Amino acid sequence: MTANRRSRNITEGVARAPNRSMYYAMGYQKSDFANPMIGIANGHSTITPCNSGLQPLADAAVAAVKAAGGNPQTFGTPTISDGMSMGTEGMKYSLISREVIADCVETAVQGQWMDGVLVLGGCDKNMPGGMIGIVRANVPAIYVYGGTIKPGHWKGKDLTIVSIFEAVGEFSRGRMSEEDFEGIEKNSVPGTGSCGGMYTANTMSSSFEALGMSLLGSSTMANPDAEKLDSTAESARVLVEAVRKNLRPLDIVTKKSIENAVALIMATGGSTNAVLHYLAIAHSAGIDWTIDDFERMRKRVPVICDLKPSGQYVATDLHAAGGIPQVMKLLLDAGLMHGDCMTITGRTIAEELANVPSVPRADQKVIFPIDKALYEHGHLAILKGNLSPEGAVAKITGLKNPVLTGPARVFDDEQSALAAIMGDKIKAGDVLVLRYLGPKGAPGMPEMLAPTSAIIGAGLGESVALITDGRFSGGTWGMVVGHVAPEAAAGGLIGLVQEGDPITVDAYKLLLQLDVDEAEIARRRAQWKAPAPRYTRGVLAKFAKLASSASRGAVTDAFDD
């Protein structure tokens, strides 16, 4: 069958003469209609440095598709800057943008009968949104990550965007000079690219290498570097060949390949958001994958990379140390990765890794051998208990105090919690409860980087716990538990917590428990009333109406509930 197996539906035959007229208006020649139509989903935007360096990559993809015998068709996808919207009403739109991006990709690809699609993105939700759209459309596809940012520098220290968030807390408490505060502010983000630690963008893009949907070695390249342009062009060439072979996403994205992706996330110390996003990707692919599968993987896979936010190094350091292929090779040799899974190149994971060394280079300090792992088990734990019968997500490695029982400090919005932290009203031993911030409640399940960074900046990172039905930034660390499900707005027990109630967070027992007797809980539940919707029109209202529980990925098309 020819490579234009889909696009021929709108380019061939007498009845499609008007269609061809429109193509001729854009410079097409008659001979072009025999070639595949390849979509380039371009996330370029001057909203954020994460995406402001994407246009040269899109141009490289267009040129490479043409050279490989395809017809490139560019279309746009939106983005929200998590870093800029953090702590504001705008953060409610962040997770929603994942669904909007997925809808954009699916709609353009299916509506225009594209034969394949290259999705190009930068900021956090670009990756899962693009991948959800890819698996929904199920035409040959490849994901191209725009690349990481290089580290900033101030007085001999490497910086990331999280550096300035944490500096806010320190400066506000008089623990940092104005000179250092301004120096960190001006130097944390030195240029284009996505946030530099193993935060959400780098977590998801790295995992796409293990998933088989991005070229090996591509996710840890820095956006400004020439190798990123070369990798993008190669991705386009690989895609055109996949179109000719009709190698489709659902030939690649399977339960085993998701296990590979999650193993990589555990090994690199990736973001809690990956739990939410892989639940959504699996749902879109029709794969049986639950929140408990993450806990199963956590127990199998050690943490072998020393990366920020909880470690020392950033993505460019990982790249210099051998990148994701080196990590994958260690996992493969240890039996922790399925080598028979297919990749977009048409070769298996094992074949792609055949020439990668089995031992990390001795001159690097980022990647550790399996037998010298930083932590024996993965870091993303699923906590359950009466507060989270459907599950909650926590990073548990490296905690000095993995068990904490303390009085609840209850807040129904992020701003009140932040004011209490900045106002020195939170003390060691407290358990902050931020609620009505879930998929339906906020709506949009915003991230809590501002409060968690303020806690770190206040010197309380090891002595205070924070639990929420909202999310955390990939840059968060400490005793934090998010994605509590069911959420408060859906009647979850977190909505019944009162000021001063004792709460236990136990990383050993994977327990999240409200220590109040059942009779009192029943009394409170009888008095509870669901809050009125905060929005009745527009995208926030739609998301609040349609979003599933966080334990199912907060997807908007789970109509079997």
C-alpha positions in Angstrom: 0.0 0.0 0.0 1.2 3.5 -0.8 2.4 5.9 2.0 -0.5 8.3 1.4 -2.9 5.6 2.6 -5.0 8.2 4.5 -4.5 11.5 2.8 -5.6 10.0 -0.6 -9.1 10.2 0.8 -9.0 13.9 0.3 -6.6 14.2 -2.7 -7.6 11.5 -5.2 -10.5 11.3 -7.6 -12.7 13.7 -9.6 -14.8 14.6 -6.5 -11.7 15.8 -4.7 -10.7 18.4 -7.4 -11.8 21.3 -5.1 -9.5 19.9 -2.4 -6.6 19.8 -4.8 -7.3 23.4 -5.8 -6.8 24.5 -2.3 -3.5 22.6 -2.1 -2.4 24.2 -5.4 -3.0 27.6 -3.7 -0.3 26.6 -1.1 2.3 25.7 -3.8 1.6 21.9 -4.2 2.4 20.2 -7.5 0.4 17.3 -8.9 3.1 14.9 -8.1 3.0 15.8 -4.4 -0.4 14.1 -3.9 1.2 10.7 -4.2 3.4 11.5 -1.1 2.3 11.3 2.5 0.9 14.3 4.4 2.9 14.6 7.6 1.6 16.9 10.3 4.0 19.0 12.4 2.3 19.9 15.6 4.3 23.0 16.6 4.2 24.1 20.2 6.3 27.2 19.6 5.2 30.1 21.8 6.8 33.3 23.2 4.8 32.7 26.4 7.6 30.8 28.1 11.3 30.0 27.5 10.3 26.3 27.5 8.7 26.9 24.1 10.3 30.0 22.7 13.1 28.0 21.1 10.9 25.6 19.2 10.5 27.4 15.9 14.0 26.5 14.5 13.2 22.9 15.4 9.9 23.0 13.6 11.7 24.5 10.6 14.2 21.7 10.7 11.4 19.1 10.8 9.6 20.7 7.8 12.8 20.6 5.7 13.6 17.0 6.7 10.1 15.8 5.9 10.3 17.4 2.5 13.7 15.9 1.8 12.4 12.5 2.9 9.6 12.7 0.4 6.7 13.8 2.6 4.4 16.9 2.5 4.8 18.8 5.8 1.6 20.4 7.2 2.2 22.6 10.2 -0.4 23.4 12.8 -0.2 24.9 16.3 -0.8 23.6 19.8 -1.1 25.9 22.8 0.9 26.0 26.0 0.6 27.3 29.5 3.7 28.2 31.5 3.5 26.3 34.8 6.4 28.4 36.2 4.7 31.7 35.4 1.1 30.7 36.3 2.2 29.0 39.6 0.4 30.4 42.6 -2.2 32.2 40.5 -5.6 31.5 39.0 -3.8 30.7 35.8 -2.4 27.5 37.2 -5.9 26.1 37.0 -5.5 26.0 33.3 -2.3 24.0 33.3 -3.6 20.4 33.5 -6.6 21.5 31.3 -4.0 22.4 28.6 -3.0 18.8 28.5 -6.5 17.8 27.4 -6.6 20.8 24.9 -3.3 19.8 23.3 -4.5 16.2 23.0 -7.7 17.4 21.4 -5.7 19.7 19.0 -3.5 16.8 17.8 -6.3 14.3 17.5 -8.6 16.9 15.7 -6.0 18.1 13.2 -4.7 14.7 12.4 -8.1 13.0 12.0 -9.9 16.0 10.4 -7.2 16.4 7.7 -6.5 12.7 7.1 -2.8 13.1 7.9 -0.7 10.1 7.2 1.6 10.8 10.2 2.4 13.4 12.8 5.5 14.8 14.5 4.6 16.5 17.8 7.0 19.2 19.0 6.7 20.5 22.6 8.5 22.1 25.5 6.6 22.9 28.7 5.3 20.3 31.0 1.8 19.5 29.7 3.0 19.5 26.1 4.4 16.0 26.4 1.5 14.1 27.9 -1.0 16.2 25.9 0.9 15.4 22.7 1.2 11.7 23.5 -2.5 11.3 24.4 -3.3 12.9 21.0 -0.9 10.6 19.3 -2.3 7.4 20.7 -5.9 8.6 20.1 -5.2 9.3 16.4 -3.0 6.2 16.1 -1.3 7.2 12.9 2.6 6.8 12.6 4.0 9.4 15.0 7.0 10.6 16.8 7.5 13.0 19.8 10.2 15.6 19.6 11.0 17.3 22.9 12.3 20.9 22.5 15.1 20.3 24.8 16.2 21.2 28.3 17.5 24.6 29.5 21.1 24.9 30.6 21.8 25.6 34.3 22.0 29.1 35.5 24.9 30.2 37.7 25.3 32.5 40.7 28.4 32.7 42.9 29.7 29.4 41.8 26.4 27.5 42.3 24.3 25.9 39.5 20.7 27.2 39.5 17.3 26.0 38.1 13.9 27.7 38.2 13.2 26.1 41.6 16.2 28.0 43.0 14.3 31.3 42.8 11.0 29.7 44.2 12.9 28.6 47.2 14.8 31.9 47.5 11.4 33.6 48.0 10.9 31.8 51.3 14.5 32.5 52.4 14.5 36.2 51.5 11.1 36.8 53.0 12.4 35.4 56.4 15.6 37.5 56.3 17.8 34.5 55.6 19.1 35.8 52.2 20.6 39.2 51.2 18.9 41.3 48.6 22.0 41.0 46.4 21.7 37.2 46.4 18.0 37.3 45.9 18.2 39.5 42.8 21.2 37.5 41.5 19.3 34.3 41.7 16.2 35.9 40.2 18.2 37.2 37.2 20.3 34.1 36.6 18.0 31.1 37.3 16.8 30.9 33.7 19.7 31.7 31.4 18.0 31.0 28.0 15.6 28.8 26.1 14.6 25.3 27.0 12.5 23.5 29.6 13.2 23.6 33.3 16.5 21.9 33.9 16.1 19.3 36.7 14.3 16.0 36.5 11.1 18.0 36.8 7.9 17.2 34.8 9.1 18.2 31.3 12.3 16.3 31.5 10.6 13.4 33.3 8.0 12.9 30.6 10.4 13.5 27.6 12.9 11.1 29.1 10.2 8.5 29.6 9.2 8.8 25.9 12.6 7.4 24.9 11.9 4.3 27.0 8.3 4.2 25.7 9.7 3.9 22.2 8.1 7.1 20.9 11.2 9.4 20.8 14.7 8.8 19.5 17.2 7.6 22.1 19.4 10.3 23.5 17.2 13.1 22.3 15.5 14.1 25.6 18.5 15.4 27.5 19.9 17.7 24.8 19.8 21.4 25.5 17.5 23.4 23.3 20.1 25.9 22.0 22.6 23.3 20.9 23.1 22.3 17.3 22.7 18.6 18.1 19.0 19.3 19.0 18.4 20.6 15.4 20.1 17.5 14.0 18.1 15.2 16.2 14.9 16.9 15.2 15.7 16.4 11.5 16.5 12.7 12.1 13.2 12.3 14.0 11.4 13.6 10.9 13.2 11.2 8.6 12.4 8.3 10.9 8.8 9.3 11.0 8.5 9.3 7.2 9.9 5.8 7.1 7.5 4.7 9.8 4.6 6.1 7.7 5.9 4.0 4.8 6.0 0.9 7.0 2.6 1.9 8.7 4.3 1.5 12.1 1.6 3.0 14.4 1.7 4.2 18.0 -0.4 1.3 19.3 2.1 -1.1 17.8 4.6 0.6 20.2 2.7 1.8 23.2 1.7 -1.4 25.1 1.6 -2.3 28.8 5.1 -3.6 28.6 6.4 -0.3 27.0 4.6 1.7 29.7 6.4 -0.5 32.3 9.6 0.5 30.5 8.7 4.2 30.7 7.8 3.9 34.4 10.9 2.0 35.2 12.9 4.8 33.7 10.9 7.4 35.7 11.7 5.5 38.9 15.4 5.1 38.1 15.8 8.8 37.4 13.8 10.2 40.3 11.1 11.7 38.1 8.1 13.9 38.8 4.9 12.8 40.7 3.0 14.2 37.7 4.2 11.2 35.7 1.7 9.1 37.7 -1.2 11.2 36.6 0.0 11.5 33.0 0.7 7.8 32.4 -2.7 6.9 33.8 -4.1 9.2 31.1 -1.9 7.9 28.3 -2.8 4.3 29.2 -6.5 5.2 29.2 -6.2 6.8 25.8 -4.4 3.7 24.5 -7.0 1.3 26.0 -4.3 -0.3 28.2 -5.2 -1.8 31.6 -3.0 0.3 33.9 -3.9 1.4 37.4 -2.4 3.5 40.1 -1.4 0.3 41.9 0.9 -0.6 39.0 3.1 2.3 39.9 3.6 0.9 43.4 4.4 -2.5 41.8 7.1 -0.9 39.7 8.4 1.2 42.6 9.2 -2.0 44.5 11.2 -3.4 41.6 13.2 -0.5 40.4 16.0 1.4 42.3 16.9 5.1 42.0 20.2 5.2 40.1 20.4 8.9 39.1 21.5 11.8 41.3 19.2 14.5 39.8 17.4 17.6 41.0 15.1 18.3 42.7 16.1 15.9 45.5 19.6 15.3 44.1 22.5 17.4 42.8 22.6 17.4 39.0 20.5 18.6 36.0 19.5 17.2 32.7 22.6 18.5 30.8 24.8 16.7 33.3 22.8 13.5 32.7 23.3 14.0 28.9 27.1 14.4 29.4 27.1 11.2 31.5 25.5 9.1 28.8 21.9 10.2 28.9 18.8 8.1 29.0 20.3 5.3 26.8 22.9 4.6 29.5 20.2 4.5 32.2 18.1 2.2 30.0 21.0 -0.1 29.3 21.6 -0.6 33.1 17.9 -1.4 33.6 17.9 -3.7 30.6 20.9 -5.7 31.8 19.3 -6.0 35.2 16.1 -7.4 33.8 14.2 -4.3 34.7 13.3 -3.3 31.1 11.6 -5.2 28.3 14.1 -5.4 25.5 11.7 -6.9 23.0 9.4 -3.7 22.9 9.3 -2.0 19.5 10.4 1.6 19.0 9.5 4.1 16.3 12.7 3.3 14.4 11.4 -0.2 13.7 14.0 -1.7 15.9 13.5 -3.1 19.5 14.7 -1.5 22.7 17.4 -4.2 22.9 18.6 -3.5 19.4 18.7 0.2 20.0 20.8 -0.2 23.1 23.2 -2.8 21.6 26.1 -0.4 21.4 25.6 1.4 24.7 28.2 0.4 27.4 27.0 -1.9 30.1 29.0 0.1 32.7 28.6 3.9 33.3 31.7 6.0 32.6 34.0 6.3 35.6 34.4 10.1 35.1 30.8 11.0 35.8 28.8 11.2 39.1 25.2 11.3 37.8 24.4 7.6 36.9 25.1 4.9 39.4 25.4 1.1 38.8 22.4 -0.9 39.9 24.4 -2.6 42.7 25.4 0.9 44.0 21.9 2.5 43.7 21.2 5.7 45.6 18.0 4.1 46.9 17.0 0.4 46.8 13.4 1.2 45.7 11.8 3.8 43.6 10.7 7.2 45.0 7.1 7.6 43.8 5.0 5.8 46.3 1.2 5.3 46.4 -0.1 6.0 49.9 -3.5 4.7 51.0 -5.6 4.9 54.2 -8.9 6.5 55.1 -7.8 9.8 53.7 -6.9 8.3 50.3 -8.7 5.0 49.7 -8.2 5.4 45.9 -4.5 6.4 46.5 -2.3 9.4 46.8 1.2 10.1 45.4 4.3 11.0 47.4 8.1 11.2 46.8 9.5 9.2 49.7 13.2 8.8 49.1 15.7 10.8 51.0 13.3 11.8 53.8 15.0 12.3 57.1 11.6 12.0 58.9 9.5 9.4 56.9 6.8 9.2 59.6 5.0 12.2 60.9 1.8 12.5 63.0 0.7 16.1 63.7 -2.2 18.5 63.9 -4.0 19.4 60.7 -3.7 23.0 59.5 -6.6 23.3 57.1 -6.7 25.6 54.0 -9.3 25.6 51.2 -7.1 27.6 48.9 -3.4 27.9 48.1 -3.1 31.6 48.8 -4.2 31.2 52.4 -1.7 28.4 53.0 1.1 30.5 51.5 0.2 33.5 53.6 0.3 31.3 56.8 3.7 29.9 55.8 5.2 33.3 55.0 3.6 34.8 58.1 5.4 32.3 60.4 2.2 30.6 61.5 3.2 27.1 60.5 5.4 25.2 63.0 7.4 22.1 63.0 5.2 19.0 63.3 2.2 20.6 61.5 0.4 18.8 58.7 -0.9 21.3 56.1 -4.1 20.2 54.4 -4.8 22.0 51.1 -8.1 20.9 49.7 -10.8 21.6 47.2 -7.9 21.8 44.7 -8.5 18.6 42.8 -9.6 18.1 39.2 -13.2 19.1 39.9 -12.7 21.2 43.0 -10.2 23.9 41.9 -11.0 23.0 39.1 -7.9 21.9 37.1 -5.8 20.4 40.0 -3.2 23.2 40.2 0.4 22.6 41.4 1.6 23.7 44.8 5.2 24.7 44.1 4.8 28.1 45.9 3.7 26.7 49.3 6.2 23.8 49.2 9.1 26.1 48.2 8.1 28.5 50.9 8.2 25.6 53.4 11.7 24.7 52.2 12.8 28.4 52.3 11.5 28.6 55.9 13.7 25.7 57.0 10.7 23.4 57.6 11.2 21.0 54.8 12.1 18.1 57.0 9.6 18.8 59.8 6.3 19.7 58.1 4.1 17.6 55.9 1.7 18.9 53.2 -1.1 16.9 51.8 -3.5 18.0 49.0 -6.0 16.8 46.4 -4.1 19.1 44.1 -0.7 18.4 42.4 2.9 19.3 42.9 5.4 20.7 40.6 8.1 18.3 39.4 10.5 20.6 41.3 8.9 19.8 44.7 10.6 17.8 47.4 10.0 17.0 51.1 7.2 15.3 53.0 4.5 16.1 50.5 1.6 14.0 49.4 -0.6 14.9 46.5 -3.3 13.6 44.2 -5.4 12.6 47.3 -8.4 10.7 46.0 -11.2 10.9 46.2 -10.9 14.7 46.2 -12.8 17.0 48.6 -15.2 18.2 46.0 -16.2 14.7 45.2 -16.9 13.9 48.9 -13.5 12.6 49.8 -12.6 12.4 53.5 -10.0 15.2 53.0 -13.0 17.6 52.9 -14.1 16.5 56.4 -10.7 17.3 58.1 -11.0 20.0 60.8 -8.3 22.2 62.2 -6.2 20.4 64.8 -7.2 16.8 63.8 -4.3 14.4 64.1 -3.1 13.1 60.8 -0.4 10.4 60.2 1.8 10.3 57.1 3.9 7.1 57.2 6.2 6.5 54.2 7.2 3.1 55.6 3.7 1.8 55.8 2.5 3.8 52.8 -0.2 5.2 55.0 -2.2 8.4 54.9 -4.6 8.4 57.8 -7.0 10.8 59.6 -6.8 9.7 63.3 -10.4 10.4 64.1 -12.9 7.8 65.2 -15.5 6.5 62.7 -18.5 7.9 64.6 -17.2 11.4 64.4 -16.4 10.9 60.7 -19.9 9.7 60.1 -21.3 12.7 62.0 -19.3 15.1 59.8 -20.2 13.3 56.6 -23.9 13.7 57.4 -23.4 17.4 57.7 -21.2 17.9 54.6 -22.7 19.5 51.5 -21.0 19.5 48.1 -19.8 23.1 47.3 -21.5 24.9 44.4 -19.4 24.9 41.2 -16.9 27.7 41.1 -17.4 28.2 37.4 -20.5 27.7 35.3 -19.2 28.7 31.8 -16.1 28.1 29.7 -13.2 25.6 29.8 -12.9 25.5 33.6 -16.6 24.6 33.9 -16.2 21.9 31.3 -13.2 20.4 33.0 -14.9 20.3 36.4 -17.9 18.5 34.8 -15.9 16.0 32.9 -12.7 15.3 34.8 -12.3 11.8 36.3 -10.6 11.2 39.7 -6.9 11.8 39.9 -6.6 8.1 40.6 -7.7 7.6 37.0 -5.5 10.3 35.4 -8.0 13.2 35.6 -9.0 12.5 32.0 -12.1 14.1 30.4 -13.3 11.1 28.4 -13.8 8.4 31.0 -17.5 8.0 30.3 -17.9 4.6 32.0 -17.9 6.0 35.5 
